[in-house]
Amino acid sequence: MNTIMNVEKMAQGVQSTIGLNSNVATQAKLSTLKKLNPQFKVPTVKKPPPDHIATTLVAESSMNNVSSRNGPNTVRNQISLRDGTKIPRDTVHRIMAEIDPDGAETRFPGRKRQPKQRGHLTDTGVYYELHFDGHEKLNFKALRMGPVGIDIYGSRCHSSSQMVKFMAVPNAHCSSTVGHYYLDLVEKHGVFVHATVDGGSETGELYACHVVMRQQCMPELSLQEAPAFVALKSTDNIPIESSWHLFTNYVGLDLKEIILLGKSQSYFNPAFPLHIDLFNWLWPKIVQYSLDGFVDYWNNHKIRIQRNKALPSGVSPKFICDFPERFGLTHFGTPAPQDLVSDEFEVRASEIYDHIGAPKLAPTEGWTIFCQMLPHFE
């Protein structure tokens, strides 16, 4: 912007110097513009400011760049735009090397980033803190089968590593869906103390519901003494994030491959509303069946002994939750006071499912059941 203004100013000066009318087009030679630079005090790197002033300007820009991600070119342009001062790149580079000697190494393209520092997880009891997150590897973007998809929302106990509730949901980014999931969880498992989530708008109703439930069911525990809710980055919400890797290896990849057979084998056509309704009725049930199997497996399997782990190890997560006092923990869970398709389709689909013998909802049988049920709707 400063450069454009300077050029316009110089052009006006040329017109004034030559004595031309403002309506007459003017073409100034480069040599003429160079001669006019001193007259209009146009900044140039050939006439930089004194070294102490340049150092001050570079230090001001570097002070606000705490991550050291801005290089000499960026800093030089910032100074030019902000202060109208031109400083040679070599000068900026030299000053930056003096005031931030590690900055260049931080910006080096081939630099290997430092691993995130991890510590030991600690807690005071089971169901004190639960971690929440959504899983979208089976949603409509991942499947690319038209409007159908299956999101998953899950929670995990911090101290026991127990998978609390993993549920197939219509939309893991919908605040109402996540709020409904939360109420289902506390209805079965009780109210806990602290909810940890990733930052996102989908947890708004979860937050509102949890604060109210905390105040009603745990009035003796103030929100100032024990906060009800905290939002972290995904990389810091470790317990639940690691759960998705476990689920993917256990059955998640198999589920996706089997569901995609509907597209590759032409069992499913997104152009037919009946196919969409039947998919939404059948496949979430199959995914939920697989989720329940994964949760049951994990909660009953024996965690390997970890000598340096502050929390219990060497036993199953379910055992820790059932007998927390054996590990010096307290159970904080407090009892709480107590759809995808239309109701008509739900009734009709259930009748047909029972009519064909109510087969087991195994993933490998999903498309077989789909094809058996489809003719009964027509």
C-alpha positions in Angstrom: 0.0 0.0 0.0 2.9 2.4 0.9 4.6 1.6 -2.4 1.4 2.4 -4.4 1.0 5.7 -2.6 4.6 6.6 -3.2 4.3 5.9 -6.9 1.2 8.0 -7.2 2.8 10.8 -5.2 5.9 10.6 -7.5 3.7 10.7 -10.6 1.9 13.8 -9.4 5.3 15.3 -8.7 6.4 14.6 -12.2 3.3 16.3 -13.6 3.9 19.3 -11.4 7.6 19.5 -12.3 7.1 19.1 -16.1 4.1 21.5 -15.9 1.5 19.2 -17.5 -2.2 19.4 -17.1 -3.7 16.7 -14.8 -5.8 15.4 -17.6 -2.9 14.6 -19.9 -1.4 11.1 -19.6 2.2 11.1 -18.3 4.9 8.5 -18.8 7.9 9.0 -16.5 11.1 7.2 -17.1 12.7 5.1 -14.4 15.7 7.5 -14.2 13.3 10.4 -13.5 11.5 8.5 -10.7 14.9 7.7 -9.1 15.8 11.4 -9.2 12.5 12.2 -7.5 13.0 9.7 -4.7 15.0 12.1 -2.4 12.6 14.9 -3.1 9.6 12.9 -1.8 11.6 11.0 0.8 10.7 7.6 -0.6 12.0 4.8 1.7 14.6 2.5 0.3 16.8 -0.3 1.6 19.8 1.6 0.2 19.3 4.1 2.9 18.4 2.0 6.0 17.9 3.5 9.4 20.7 3.5 12.0 21.6 0.1 13.5 20.1 0.9 16.9 16.7 1.9 15.3 16.7 -1.2 13.1 17.4 -3.4 16.1 14.5 -1.9 18.0 12.1 -2.4 15.1 13.2 -6.0 14.6 13.0 -6.7 18.4 9.4 -5.4 18.5 8.3 -7.8 15.7 10.2 -10.7 17.3 8.7 -10.1 20.7 5.2 -10.8 19.4 6.4 -13.9 17.5 6.9 -16.2 20.5 6.8 -19.3 18.3 9.7 -18.0 16.2 7.8 -19.1 13.0 8.3 -15.8 11.1 11.5 -15.5 9.1 13.6 -12.5 8.1 11.5 -11.8 5.0 8.2 -11.8 7.0 9.7 -9.6 9.7 11.1 -7.1 7.1 7.8 -6.8 5.4 6.0 -6.4 8.7 8.3 -3.5 9.6 7.8 -1.9 6.2 4.0 -2.1 6.5 3.8 -1.0 10.1 6.5 1.7 10.3 7.2 2.5 6.7 10.9 1.7 7.2 12.9 -0.3 4.8 15.6 -2.6 6.3 17.8 -4.9 4.2 17.1 -8.6 4.7 20.7 -9.3 5.7 20.5 -6.7 8.5 17.2 -8.3 9.7 18.7 -11.7 9.5 21.8 -10.6 11.6 19.7 -8.9 14.2 17.3 -11.9 14.5 20.2 -14.3 15.0 21.5 -12.1 17.9 18.2 -11.8 19.7 16.8 -15.2 18.9 19.7 -17.6 18.2 17.4 -20.7 18.1 14.8 -19.3 15.8 16.4 -20.3 12.5 16.7 -23.9 13.7 13.0 -23.8 14.7 12.0 -22.7 11.2 14.2 -25.2 9.3 12.0 -27.2 6.9 13.7 -30.5 7.7 13.6 -30.0 11.5 12.4 -32.9 13.5 9.8 -31.6 15.9 10.3 -32.3 19.6 8.0 -35.0 20.9 5.2 -33.9 23.2 6.2 -34.3 26.8 4.0 -36.9 28.5 3.6 -37.7 32.2 1.8 -40.2 34.3 -2.0 -40.1 34.6 -3.2 -39.7 38.2 -6.7 -39.5 39.7 -8.5 -39.8 43.0 -11.2 -42.4 42.1 -13.2 -44.1 39.4 -16.0 -42.1 37.7 -14.3 -38.9 39.0 -13.3 -37.9 35.5 -14.7 -39.2 32.2 -13.2 -38.3 28.8 -15.5 -37.8 25.8 -15.0 -37.7 22.0 -16.6 -38.5 18.7 -15.3 -40.9 16.0 -16.1 -40.2 12.3 -14.4 -42.9 10.3 -17.7 -44.4 9.4 -19.6 -41.2 8.7 -21.0 -40.2 5.2 -17.7 -38.4 4.3 -15.7 -41.5 5.0 -18.1 -44.0 3.3 -19.0 -41.8 0.3 -22.3 -43.8 -0.2 -24.6 -40.9 -0.5 -26.3 -39.4 2.6 -25.9 -42.5 4.8 -23.2 -42.8 7.5 -22.7 -43.8 11.1 -21.0 -41.6 13.7 -19.8 -42.9 17.0 -19.5 -41.1 20.4 -17.7 -42.6 23.3 -16.5 -42.0 26.8 -13.8 -43.6 29.0 -13.0 -43.5 32.7 -9.7 -41.8 33.5 -8.6 -43.8 36.5 -9.7 -47.4 35.5 -9.4 -47.2 31.7 -12.9 -48.6 31.5 -14.8 -47.9 28.2 -18.0 -46.5 29.7 -20.4 -46.0 26.8 -19.7 -46.3 23.1 -22.7 -45.5 21.0 -23.6 -45.2 17.3 -25.2 -41.8 16.8 -26.7 -39.9 13.8 -24.3 -37.0 14.1 -21.4 -36.7 16.5 -21.1 -33.0 15.7 -24.7 -32.2 16.8 -25.0 -30.7 20.3 -28.5 -32.2 20.9 -27.2 -35.7 19.9 -24.3 -35.5 22.3 -26.6 -34.1 25.1 -29.0 -37.1 24.6 -26.0 -39.4 24.7 -24.9 -37.9 28.0 -28.3 -38.4 29.6 -28.3 -42.0 28.5 -24.9 -42.5 30.1 -25.8 -41.0 33.5 -29.1 -42.9 33.5 -27.2 -46.2 33.4 -23.9 -45.3 35.1 -24.7 -42.4 37.3 -23.4 -38.9 37.6 -19.7 -38.4 37.7 -17.6 -35.4 38.8 -15.6 -34.1 35.9 -16.1 -34.2 32.1 -13.1 -33.7 29.8 -13.8 -33.1 26.1 -12.2 -31.8 22.9 -12.9 -28.1 22.1 -16.0 -28.0 19.9 -19.6 -26.7 19.7 -21.1 -30.3 19.9 -20.4 -30.4 23.7 -22.6 -27.4 24.5 -25.7 -29.4 25.8 -23.4 -31.9 27.4 -21.9 -29.1 29.4 -25.3 -27.6 30.4 -26.7 -31.0 31.4 -23.7 -32.0 33.4 -23.5 -28.8 35.4 -27.2 -29.2 36.3 -26.8 -32.9 37.2 -23.7 -32.1 39.3 -25.6 -29.4 41.3 -28.6 -31.7 41.8 -26.8 -35.0 42.6 -23.6 -33.7 44.3 -24.7 -30.4 46.0 -21.9 -30.9 48.6 -19.2 -30.6 45.9 -18.9 -27.0 44.7 -18.1 -26.2 41.1 -15.2 -24.0 42.3 -13.7 -26.8 44.4 -14.1 -29.4 41.6 -14.8 -28.0 38.1 -17.5 -29.9 36.2 -16.0 -29.4 32.7 -12.9 -28.7 30.8 -12.1 -28.6 27.0 -8.7 -29.7 25.8 -6.9 -30.1 22.5 -7.4 -33.5 20.9 -3.7 -34.3 21.5 -4.2 -33.7 25.2 -7.4 -35.7 25.6 -5.3 -38.9 25.6 -7.4 -41.6 27.2 -10.4 -41.3 24.8 -8.2 -40.5 21.7 -6.2 -43.7 22.3 -9.5 -45.6 22.5 -10.3 -45.0 18.8 -7.0 -46.7 17.8 -7.9 -49.7 19.9 -11.4 -49.8 18.4 -10.1 -49.4 14.9 -7.7 -52.3 15.3 -10.2 -54.5 17.0 -13.2 -54.2 14.6 -13.3 -50.7 13.1 -11.4 -51.5 9.9 -13.4 -54.6 9.4 -16.7 -52.7 9.8 -15.7 -50.1 7.2 -14.6 -52.7 4.6 -17.8 -54.7 5.1 -20.1 -51.6 4.8 -18.3 -50.5 1.6 -19.2 -53.9 0.0 -22.7 -52.4 -0.3 -21.3 -49.9 -2.8 -18.8 -52.2 -4.6 -21.3 -55.1 -4.9 -24.3 -52.9 -5.7 -26.4 -54.0 -2.7 -27.1 -50.4 -1.9 -28.3 -47.6 -4.1 -28.5 -44.1 -2.5 -31.0 -43.0 -5.2 -33.7 -45.1 -3.6 -35.2 -43.7 -0.3 -36.1 -47.3 0.7 -32.4 -48.3 0.6 -31.5 -45.3 2.7 -34.2 -46.0 5.3 -33.3 -49.7 5.6 -29.5 -48.8 5.9 -30.3 -46.3 8.7 -32.4 -48.9 10.4 -30.1 -51.9 10.1 -26.5 -50.8 10.0 -26.4 -48.6 13.2 -27.7 -51.7 15.0 -24.8 -53.8 13.6 -22.3 -51.2 14.4 -23.7 -50.9 17.9 -23.5 -54.7 18.3 -19.8 -54.5 17.3 -19.2 -51.5 19.7 -20.8 -53.5 22.6 -18.5 -56.4 21.8 -15.4 -54.2 21.8 -16.4 -52.5 25.1 -17.1 -55.9 26.7 -13.7 -57.3 25.5 -11.7 -54.3 26.6 -13.3 -53.9 30.1 -12.8 -57.6 30.9 -9.3 -58.0 29.5 -6.3 -57.8 31.9 -4.2 -54.7 31.5 -0.5 -55.5 31.4 1.5 -54.7 34.5 3.2 -51.3 34.3 5.6 -50.8 37.2 5.8 -47.0 36.7 2.1 -46.4 36.3 0.5 -44.3 39.1 -2.9 -45.8 38.4 -3.8 -49.5 38.8 -2.5 -52.1 36.3 -2.3 -55.8 36.1 -6.1 -56.3 36.4 -9.1 -55.7 34.2 -10.8 -52.2 34.0 -14.0 -53.7 35.2 -12.3 -55.2 38.3 -10.9 -51.7 39.1 -14.4 -50.2 38.8 -16.1 -52.9 40.8 -13.5 -52.9 43.7 -11.8 -49.4 43.7 -11.1 -49.5 47.4 -8.6 -52.3 46.8 -6.5 -49.8 44.9 -7.0 -46.9 47.3 -9.6 -45.3 45.1 -13.1 -44.0 45.7 -16.2 -44.6 43.4 -17.6 -41.2 42.7 -20.5 -42.3 40.6 -23.9 -41.1 42.0 -27.2 -42.5 40.8 -29.2 -40.0 38.6 -32.9 -39.4 39.0 -34.6 -41.0 36.4 -34.2 -41.3 16.1 -32.9 -42.2 12.7 -36.1 -43.4 11.0 -39.8 -42.7 11.6 -41.8 -44.6 14.2 -43.9 -46.2 11.4 -40.8 -47.5 9.6 -39.4 -48.8 12.9 -42.5 -50.9 13.6 -42.6 -52.2 10.0 -38.9 -53.0 9.9 -39.0 -54.8 13.3 -41.9 -56.9 12.1 -40.0 -57.9 8.9 -36.8 -58.6 10.9 -38.7 -60.9 13.2 -40.4 -62.5 10.2 -37.1 -63.5 8.6 -36.0 -65.2 11.9 -34.3 -62.3 13.7 -30.8 -63.3 12.6 -27.8 -62.3 14.6 -26.6 -58.8 13.8 -23.0 -59.7 12.9 -21.2 -57.4 10.5 -20.6 -60.2 8.0 -24.3 -60.9 7.8 -25.3 -57.3 7.4 -25.9 -57.1 3.7 -27.4 -60.6 3.7 -30.1 -59.3 6.2 -30.5 -56.2 4.1 -31.2 -58.2 0.9 -33.6 -60.5 2.8 -35.6 -57.7 4.3 -35.7 -55.4 1.2 -38.3 -57.4 -0.8 -40.8 -57.4 2.1 -41.2 -53.7 1.9 -42.3 -53.7 -1.7 
